[in-house]
Amino acid sequence: MTIKMGLIGCGGHGRQRLSKILRGMGDLVTLVACSDTNIESSKATASEDGYFKAYDNYINMLDKERLDTVVIALPHDQLKSATISGLDAGVHVFVEKPAGVNSNEIIEIIEKEKQSNKTVMVGYCMRYNPGRQRFKEFFRKDVLGEVIQIHGHKSGSQLVSWNGRMEHGGGQLRWHGVHIVDQILWVMGDIMPLNVYSETRWDEQLGSDQDSAFNIMFENGVSASVTVSSRTQQIFDVLDVYGTHGRIRSEWPSEIIEIQSSILPEHENTQRIVPNSPDYMEMYTIQMQDWIDSIMDETRVPIGTKDALKVYKIIDAAYKSSQSGKPINITGLN
């Protein structure tokens, strides 16, 4: 049995990354149809990757094609509507992060998901990054003692298209910030965040956040500091965890890990683990395989809508805090 797949969004990410991975899963997936408002992009994707039909309207595609699943890669302000349309059509959905523009949109998806008896996976791909996977393995071994603090940083150059405009669900916190917040929540597991305090520098022309620094306090007393910027010419993505007996640092895209632990004799002094040749696409491949496996095995999706809601509760609180100048309590996560 193969899964009948549709693609919604034939732009850079959908066409150049996700679709190419799906094409390589031919023994598991049948590429039925793809859709984009730019019909030329849709036709080109169909031709390149072997979809049987190209559409310029995903509603028509969902109505006319018998699909099992759809992959959605659209601008943030279109993700919720497409996801709900997919659930209404009776298909399982993979939606790119962050699945909407705020926590209220994620709640709408969660309610529809419950009614539909279908599943939604949210594409927080960095959980599948090989460097971060190795980072998590060290963390699980309890080599740091009691965790005290976490720091996450993510930055890149100025956002200039829809992703830089607040009205389209843009801004650095929704673009880069959601990734690093998800990474921190992934490390913390079931430990719940309590409040957020944030300060933000705003882009006067775009009206969106340019630089943000905020703190998350968790119920077990661990604090996480986050810095996000759109003013670095290179991409930086760093996660640091500090404990009573050491620290672990993971960098991306270099995939370099630094570890120091007084618990492990071989890591008593700081060591840098440098991979030979990091593969940027590998995390997307592992992610899509994990999602397909969950559908075929009828198991829980690896990254679900409740994970996306936790991220957005923090992001929404960071925006509110930067505007009010006060810490914001987080509620509604249980």
C-alpha positions as a Markdown table, in Angstrom:
| # | Residue | x | y | z |
|---|---|---|---|---|
| 1 | Met | 0.0 | 0.0 | 0.0 |
| 2 | Thr | 1.2 | 3.5 | -0.8 |
| 3 | Ile | 0.0 | 6.8 | 0.6 |
| 4 | Lys | -1.7 | 9.1 | -1.9 |
| 5 | Met | -0.1 | 12.5 | -1.4 |
| 6 | Gly | -0.9 | 16.0 | -2.4 |
| 7 | Leu | 1.3 | 19.1 | -2.0 |
| 8 | Ile | -0.1 | 22.6 | -1.2 |
| 9 | Gly | 2.5 | 25.3 | -1.9 |
| 10 | Cys | 5.0 | 24.9 | -4.7 |
| 11 | Gly | 7.3 | 27.7 | -3.7 |
| 12 | Gly | 10.9 | 27.4 | -2.6 |
| 13 | His | 10.5 | 25.1 | 0.4 |
| 14 | Gly | 7.6 | 23.0 | -0.9 |
| 15 | Arg | 9.1 | 22.5 | -4.3 |
| 16 | Gln | 12.8 | 22.5 | -3.7 |
| 17 | Arg | 12.9 | 20.6 | -0.4 |
| 18 | Leu | 9.8 | 18.7 | 0.7 |
| 19 | Ser | 8.7 | 17.6 | -2.8 |
| 20 | Lys | 12.1 | 16.3 | -3.7 |
| 21 | Ile | 12.1 | 14.2 | -0.5 |
| 22 | Leu | 8.6 | 12.9 | -1.2 |
| 23 | Arg | 9.7 | 11.9 | -4.7 |
| 24 | Gly | 12.4 | 9.8 | -3.2 |
| 25 | Met | 9.9 | 7.8 | -1.1 |
| 26 | Gly | 8.3 | 6.2 | -4.2 |
| 27 | Asp | 7.8 | 2.8 | -2.5 |
| 28 | Leu | 5.7 | 4.4 | 0.2 |
| 29 | Val | 4.2 | 7.5 | -1.5 |
| 30 | Thr | 2.2 | 8.1 | -4.7 |
| 31 | Leu | 2.4 | 11.8 | -5.7 |
| 32 | Val | -1.1 | 12.5 | -6.9 |
| 33 | Ala | -1.4 | 16.3 | -7.3 |
| 34 | Cys | 0.2 | 19.6 | -6.3 |
| 35 | Ser | -1.3 | 23.1 | -6.1 |
| 36 | Asp | 0.0 | 26.7 | -6.1 |
| 37 | Thr | -1.7 | 30.0 | -6.9 |
| 38 | Asn | 1.1 | 30.4 | -9.5 |
| 39 | Ile | 0.0 | 27.7 | -11.9 |
| 40 | Glu | 3.4 | 27.7 | -13.6 |
| 41 | Ser | 5.1 | 26.8 | -10.4 |
| 42 | Ser | 2.5 | 24.0 | -9.9 |
| 43 | Lys | 3.0 | 22.7 | -13.4 |
| 44 | Ala | 6.8 | 22.8 | -13.0 |
| 45 | Thr | 6.7 | 20.9 | -9.7 |
| 46 | Ala | 4.4 | 18.3 | -11.2 |
| 47 | Ser | 6.8 | 17.9 | -14.2 |
| 48 | Glu | 9.9 | 17.7 | -12.0 |
| 49 | Asp | 8.7 | 15.3 | -9.3 |
| 50 | Gly | 6.0 | 13.3 | -11.1 |
| 51 | Tyr | 2.6 | 14.5 | -9.7 |
| 52 | Phe | -0.2 | 13.4 | -12.0 |
| 53 | Lys | -2.0 | 16.8 | -12.0 |
| 54 | Ala | -1.2 | 20.4 | -11.2 |
| 55 | Tyr | -3.8 | 22.8 | -9.7 |
| 56 | Asp | -3.9 | 26.6 | -9.0 |
| 57 | Asn | -6.4 | 26.2 | -6.2 |
| 58 | Tyr | -6.0 | 23.7 | -3.4 |
| 59 | Ile | -9.7 | 23.6 | -2.6 |
| 60 | Asn | -10.3 | 22.2 | -6.1 |
| 61 | Met | -7.5 | 19.7 | -5.6 |
| 62 | Leu | -9.0 | 18.5 | -2.3 |
| 63 | Asp | -12.4 | 18.2 | -3.8 |
| 64 | Lys | -11.4 | 16.4 | -7.0 |
| 65 | Glu | -8.6 | 14.1 | -5.9 |
| 66 | Arg | -8.8 | 11.1 | -3.6 |
| 67 | Leu | -5.9 | 11.8 | -1.2 |
| 68 | Asp | -4.7 | 10.3 | 2.0 |
| 69 | Thr | -2.4 | 13.1 | 3.0 |
| 70 | Val | -1.3 | 16.6 | 2.1 |
| 71 | Val | 1.9 | 18.5 | 2.8 |
| 72 | Ile | 1.4 | 22.3 | 3.3 |
| 73 | Ala | 4.2 | 24.8 | 2.7 |
| 74 | Leu | 2.6 | 28.3 | 2.5 |
| 75 | Pro | 3.1 | 31.7 | 4.1 |
| 76 | His | 2.2 | 31.7 | 7.8 |
| 77 | Asp | -1.1 | 33.6 | 7.4 |
| 78 | Gln | -2.3 | 30.9 | 5.0 |
| 79 | Leu | -1.3 | 27.8 | 7.0 |
| 80 | Lys | -4.3 | 27.6 | 9.3 |
| 81 | Ser | -6.9 | 27.8 | 6.5 |
| 82 | Ala | -5.2 | 25.2 | 4.4 |
| 83 | Thr | -4.8 | 22.8 | 7.3 |
| 84 | Ile | -8.4 | 23.0 | 8.2 |
| 85 | Ser | -9.4 | 22.5 | 4.6 |
| 86 | Gly | -7.3 | 19.4 | 4.5 |
| 87 | Leu | -8.9 | 18.0 | 7.7 |
| 88 | Asp | -12.3 | 18.9 | 6.3 |
| 89 | Ala | -11.4 | 16.8 | 3.2 |
| 90 | Gly | -10.6 | 13.9 | 5.4 |
| 91 | Val | -6.9 | 13.7 | 5.0 |
| 92 | His | -3.9 | 13.6 | 7.3 |
| 93 | Val | -1.9 | 16.9 | 7.2 |
| 94 | Phe | 1.8 | 17.8 | 7.5 |
| 95 | Val | 1.9 | 21.6 | 7.9 |
| 96 | Glu | 5.1 | 23.6 | 8.0 |
| 97 | Lys | 6.0 | 25.4 | 11.2 |
| 98 | Pro | 4.5 | 27.4 | 12.9 |
| 99 | Ala | 1.1 | 26.2 | 11.6 |
| 100 | Gly | -0.5 | 29.7 | 12.0 |
| 101 | Val | 0.1 | 33.2 | 13.1 |
| 102 | Asn | -0.8 | 32.9 | 16.8 |
| 103 | Ser | -2.0 | 30.5 | 19.5 |
| 104 | Asn | -5.7 | 31.1 | 18.7 |
| 105 | Glu | -5.2 | 29.8 | 15.2 |
| 106 | Ile | -3.5 | 26.7 | 16.6 |
| 107 | Ile | -6.4 | 26.1 | 18.9 |
| 108 | Glu | -8.8 | 26.3 | 15.9 |
| 109 | Ile | -6.7 | 23.6 | 14.2 |
| 110 | Ile | -6.7 | 21.4 | 17.4 |
| 111 | Glu | -10.5 | 21.6 | 17.6 |
| 112 | Lys | -10.9 | 20.7 | 14.0 |
| 113 | Glu | -8.4 | 17.9 | 14.3 |
| 114 | Lys | -10.4 | 16.4 | 17.2 |
| 115 | Gln | -13.6 | 16.5 | 15.1 |
| 116 | Ser | -12.0 | 15.0 | 12.0 |
| 117 | Asn | -10.3 | 12.0 | 13.5 |
| 118 | Lys | -7.3 | 12.8 | 11.3 |
| 119 | Thr | -3.8 | 13.9 | 12.4 |
| 120 | Val | -1.7 | 17.0 | 11.9 |
| 121 | Met | 2.1 | 17.0 | 12.2 |
| 122 | Val | 3.9 | 20.4 | 12.4 |
| 123 | Gly | 7.2 | 20.7 | 10.7 |
| 124 | Tyr | 9.7 | 21.7 | 13.4 |
| 125 | Cys | 12.5 | 20.2 | 11.4 |
| 126 | Met | 15.3 | 21.1 | 13.8 |
| 127 | Arg | 14.3 | 18.2 | 16.1 |
| 128 | Tyr | 15.5 | 15.9 | 13.4 |
| 129 | Asn | 18.8 | 17.7 | 12.8 |
| 130 | Pro | 21.6 | 15.2 | 13.4 |
| 131 | Gly | 23.6 | 17.6 | 15.6 |
| 132 | Arg | 20.6 | 18.3 | 17.8 |
| 133 | Gln | 19.8 | 14.6 | 18.0 |
| 134 | Arg | 23.3 | 13.9 | 19.3 |
| 135 | Phe | 22.9 | 16.9 | 21.7 |
| 136 | Lys | 19.7 | 15.4 | 23.0 |
| 137 | Glu | 21.4 | 12.0 | 23.5 |
| 138 | Phe | 24.0 | 13.6 | 25.7 |
| 139 | Phe | 21.2 | 15.4 | 27.6 |
| 140 | Arg | 19.3 | 12.2 | 28.2 |
| 141 | Lys | 22.4 | 10.6 | 29.8 |
| 142 | Asp | 22.2 | 13.1 | 32.6 |
| 143 | Val | 25.8 | 14.2 | 32.1 |
| 144 | Leu | 25.2 | 17.8 | 33.3 |
| 145 | Gly | 23.8 | 17.2 | 36.8 |
| 146 | Glu | 20.9 | 19.5 | 37.7 |
| 147 | Val | 20.0 | 21.7 | 34.8 |
| 148 | Ile | 20.2 | 25.4 | 35.8 |
| 149 | Gln | 19.9 | 27.5 | 32.6 |
| 150 | Ile | 19.3 | 27.2 | 28.9 |
| 151 | His | 20.2 | 29.8 | 26.2 |
| 152 | Gly | 19.0 | 29.7 | 22.6 |
| 153 | His | 20.0 | 32.1 | 19.8 |
| 154 | Lys | 18.9 | 32.2 | 16.2 |
| 155 | Ser | 19.5 | 34.9 | 13.7 |
| 156 | Gly | 20.0 | 35.7 | 10.0 |
| 157 | Ser | 19.8 | 38.6 | 7.6 |
| 158 | Gln | 16.9 | 41.0 | 7.2 |
| 159 | Leu | 13.6 | 39.4 | 6.2 |
| 160 | Val | 12.4 | 41.3 | 3.1 |
| 161 | Ser | 9.4 | 39.3 | 1.7 |
| 162 | Trp | 6.1 | 38.3 | 3.4 |
| 163 | Asn | 8.1 | 36.8 | 6.3 |
| 164 | Gly | 9.2 | 40.3 | 7.3 |
| 165 | Arg | 5.6 | 41.7 | 7.5 |
| 166 | Met | 3.5 | 41.3 | 10.5 |
| 167 | Glu | 0.2 | 41.2 | 8.6 |
| 168 | His | 1.4 | 38.0 | 6.8 |
| 169 | Gly | 2.5 | 36.4 | 10.0 |
| 170 | Gly | 6.0 | 37.6 | 9.6 |
| 171 | Gly | 8.6 | 38.9 | 12.0 |
| 172 | Gln | 11.7 | 37.3 | 13.5 |
| 173 | Leu | 9.9 | 35.7 | 16.4 |
| 174 | Arg | 7.5 | 33.9 | 14.1 |
| 175 | Trp | 10.2 | 33.0 | 11.6 |
| 176 | His | 13.3 | 32.2 | 13.6 |
| 177 | Gly | 12.0 | 32.5 | 17.2 |
| 178 | Val | 9.6 | 29.7 | 16.9 |
| 179 | His | 12.4 | 27.3 | 16.0 |
| 180 | Ile | 14.6 | 28.1 | 18.9 |
| 181 | Val | 11.6 | 28.1 | 21.4 |
| 182 | Asp | 10.6 | 24.7 | 20.1 |
| 183 | Gln | 14.1 | 23.4 | 20.7 |
| 184 | Ile | 14.1 | 24.6 | 24.3 |
| 185 | Leu | 10.7 | 23.0 | 24.9 |
| 186 | Trp | 12.0 | 19.8 | 23.3 |
| 187 | Val | 14.9 | 19.8 | 25.7 |
| 188 | Met | 12.6 | 20.5 | 28.7 |
| 189 | Gly | 10.1 | 17.8 | 27.9 |
| 190 | Asp | 7.1 | 17.8 | 30.1 |
| 191 | Ile | 8.3 | 20.7 | 32.3 |
| 192 | Met | 5.8 | 23.6 | 31.7 |
| 193 | Pro | 6.7 | 27.2 | 31.1 |
| 194 | Leu | 5.2 | 29.7 | 33.6 |
| 195 | Asn | 6.0 | 33.2 | 32.3 |
| 196 | Val | 7.9 | 35.3 | 29.7 |
| 197 | Tyr | 9.6 | 38.7 | 29.9 |
| 198 | Ser | 10.7 | 40.2 | 26.6 |
| 199 | Glu | 12.2 | 43.4 | 25.1 |
| 200 | Thr | 12.1 | 44.0 | 21.4 |
| 201 | Arg | 13.7 | 46.4 | 18.8 |
| 202 | Trp | 11.1 | 47.1 | 16.0 |
| 203 | Asp | 11.8 | 47.6 | 12.3 |
| 204 | Glu | 10.4 | 51.1 | 11.6 |
| 205 | Gln | 9.7 | 50.3 | 7.9 |
| 206 | Leu | 8.2 | 46.9 | 8.1 |
| 207 | Gly | 6.6 | 47.3 | 11.5 |
| 208 | Ser | 7.8 | 43.9 | 12.6 |
| 209 | Asp | 10.2 | 42.8 | 15.3 |
| 210 | Gln | 13.9 | 43.0 | 14.3 |
| 211 | Asp | 15.8 | 42.0 | 17.5 |
| 212 | Ser | 14.3 | 40.4 | 20.6 |
| 213 | Ala | 15.6 | 39.1 | 23.9 |
| 214 | Phe | 13.4 | 37.3 | 26.3 |
| 215 | Asn | 13.4 | 35.0 | 29.3 |
| 216 | Ile | 11.2 | 32.0 | 29.9 |
| 217 | Met | 10.8 | 30.7 | 33.5 |
| 218 | Phe | 9.8 | 27.1 | 33.9 |
| 219 | Glu | 7.9 | 25.5 | 36.8 |
| 220 | Asn | 11.0 | 23.6 | 38.0 |
| 221 | Gly | 13.0 | 26.8 | 38.4 |
| 222 | Val | 15.0 | 26.5 | 35.2 |
| 223 | Ser | 15.3 | 29.7 | 33.2 |
| 224 | Ala | 15.8 | 29.9 | 29.5 |
| 225 | Ser | 17.1 | 33.0 | 27.7 |
| 226 | Val | 16.4 | 33.5 | 24.0 |
| 227 | Thr | 17.9 | 36.0 | 21.6 |
| 228 | Val | 16.6 | 36.4 | 18.0 |
| 229 | Ser | 17.9 | 38.9 | 15.4 |
| 230 | Ser | 17.5 | 39.8 | 11.7 |
| 231 | Arg | 20.8 | 41.8 | 11.6 |
| 232 | Thr | 23.5 | 39.1 | 11.1 |
| 233 | Gln | 24.7 | 38.5 | 7.6 |
| 234 | Gln | 25.2 | 34.8 | 8.3 |
| 235 | Ile | 22.8 | 32.3 | 9.9 |
| 236 | Phe | 23.5 | 31.4 | 13.5 |
| 237 | Asp | 21.6 | 28.8 | 15.5 |
| 238 | Val | 22.9 | 27.9 | 18.9 |
| 239 | Leu | 21.6 | 26.0 | 21.9 |
| 240 | Asp | 23.4 | 25.9 | 25.2 |
| 241 | Val | 22.4 | 24.0 | 28.3 |
| 242 | Tyr | 24.2 | 24.6 | 31.6 |
| 243 | Gly | 24.1 | 22.3 | 34.7 |
| 244 | Thr | 25.7 | 21.9 | 38.0 |
| 245 | His | 28.3 | 19.5 | 36.5 |
| 246 | Gly | 28.8 | 20.8 | 33.0 |
| 247 | Arg | 27.4 | 22.2 | 29.7 |
| 248 | Ile | 26.5 | 21.1 | 26.2 |
| 249 | Arg | 26.5 | 23.5 | 23.2 |
| 250 | Ser | 25.1 | 22.7 | 19.8 |
| 251 | Glu | 25.7 | 24.9 | 16.7 |
| 252 | Trp | 23.9 | 24.8 | 13.4 |
| 253 | Pro | 24.5 | 24.6 | 10.4 |
| 254 | Ser | 28.0 | 23.6 | 11.3 |
| 255 | Glu | 26.7 | 20.7 | 13.5 |
| 256 | Ile | 29.5 | 21.3 | 15.9 |
| 257 | Ile | 28.9 | 20.1 | 19.5 |
| 258 | Glu | 30.9 | 21.2 | 22.6 |
| 259 | Ile | 30.5 | 19.2 | 25.8 |
| 260 | Gln | 32.1 | 19.5 | 29.2 |
| 261 | Ser | 31.1 | 17.2 | 32.0 |
| 262 | Ser | 32.7 | 16.4 | 35.4 |
| 263 | Ile | 30.4 | 13.3 | 35.4 |
| 264 | Leu | 32.0 | 11.7 | 32.3 |
| 265 | Pro | 35.8 | 11.4 | 32.7 |
| 266 | Glu | 36.3 | 11.5 | 28.9 |
| 267 | His | 34.6 | 14.9 | 28.8 |
| 268 | Glu | 36.1 | 16.5 | 31.9 |
| 269 | Asn | 37.7 | 19.0 | 29.7 |
| 270 | Thr | 35.7 | 20.8 | 27.0 |
| 271 | Gln | 35.7 | 18.8 | 23.7 |
| 272 | Arg | 34.5 | 19.9 | 20.3 |
| 273 | Ile | 32.8 | 17.3 | 18.1 |
| 274 | Val | 33.1 | 18.4 | 14.5 |
| 275 | Pro | 31.3 | 16.4 | 11.7 |
| 276 | Asn | 33.0 | 15.7 | 8.4 |
| 277 | Ser | 30.4 | 16.9 | 6.0 |
| 278 | Pro | 27.0 | 18.0 | 7.4 |
| 279 | Asp | 24.0 | 17.4 | 5.1 |
| 280 | Tyr | 21.6 | 20.3 | 5.3 |
| 281 | Met | 18.7 | 18.2 | 3.8 |
| 282 | Glu | 19.1 | 15.2 | 6.1 |
| 283 | Met | 16.8 | 16.5 | 8.8 |
| 284 | Tyr | 14.0 | 17.1 | 6.3 |
| 285 | Thr | 14.3 | 13.5 | 5.0 |
| 286 | Ile | 14.3 | 12.0 | 8.5 |
| 287 | Gln | 11.3 | 14.2 | 9.4 |
| 288 | Met | 9.2 | 13.2 | 6.5 |
| 289 | Gln | 10.0 | 9.5 | 7.0 |
| 290 | Asp | 9.0 | 9.8 | 10.6 |
| 291 | Trp | 5.7 | 11.4 | 9.7 |
| 292 | Ile | 4.9 | 8.8 | 7.0 |
| 293 | Asp | 5.8 | 6.0 | 9.4 |
| 294 | Ser | 3.3 | 7.4 | 12.0 |
| 295 | Ile | 0.5 | 7.3 | 9.4 |
| 296 | Met | 1.3 | 3.8 | 8.2 |
| 297 | Asp | 1.6 | 2.5 | 11.7 |
| 298 | Glu | -1.4 | 4.5 | 12.9 |
| 299 | Thr | 0.6 | 5.9 | 15.8 |
| 300 | Arg | 0.8 | 9.4 | 17.3 |
| 301 | Val | 2.4 | 12.0 | 15.1 |
| 302 | Pro | 5.9 | 12.8 | 16.4 |
| 303 | Ile | 5.3 | 16.6 | 16.5 |
| 304 | Gly | 1.7 | 17.5 | 17.0 |
| 305 | Thr | -0.5 | 20.6 | 17.3 |
| 306 | Lys | -0.2 | 20.7 | 21.1 |
| 307 | Asp | 3.6 | 21.1 | 20.6 |
| 308 | Ala | 2.9 | 24.0 | 18.2 |
| 309 | Leu | 0.5 | 25.6 | 20.8 |
| 310 | Lys | 3.2 | 25.5 | 23.5 |
| 311 | Val | 5.5 | 27.3 | 21.1 |
| 312 | Tyr | 3.0 | 30.0 | 20.2 |
| 313 | Lys | 1.9 | 30.6 | 23.8 |
| 314 | Ile | 5.5 | 31.7 | 24.5 |
| 315 | Ile | 5.8 | 33.7 | 21.3 |
| 316 | Asp | 2.5 | 35.5 | 21.9 |
| 317 | Ala | 3.6 | 36.2 | 25.4 |
| 318 | Ala | 6.9 | 37.6 | 24.2 |
| 319 | Tyr | 5.1 | 40.0 | 21.8 |
| 320 | Lys | 2.7 | 41.1 | 24.6 |
| 321 | Ser | 5.6 | 41.5 | 27.1 |
| 322 | Ser | 7.6 | 43.7 | 24.7 |
| 323 | Gln | 4.6 | 45.9 | 24.3 |
| 324 | Ser | 3.6 | 46.2 | 27.9 |
| 325 | Gly | 7.1 | 46.1 | 29.5 |
| 326 | Lys | 5.9 | 43.5 | 32.0 |
| 327 | Pro | 6.2 | 39.7 | 32.4 |
| 328 | Ile | 3.3 | 37.7 | 30.9 |
| 329 | Asn | 2.0 | 34.6 | 32.6 |
| 330 | Ile | 1.3 | 31.7 | 30.4 |
| 331 | Thr | -2.0 | 29.8 | 30.8 |
| 332 | Gly | -4.0 | 27.2 | 28.9 |
| 333 | Leu | -1.2 | 24.7 | 28.2 |
| 334 | Asn | -2.5 | 21.7 | 30.2 |
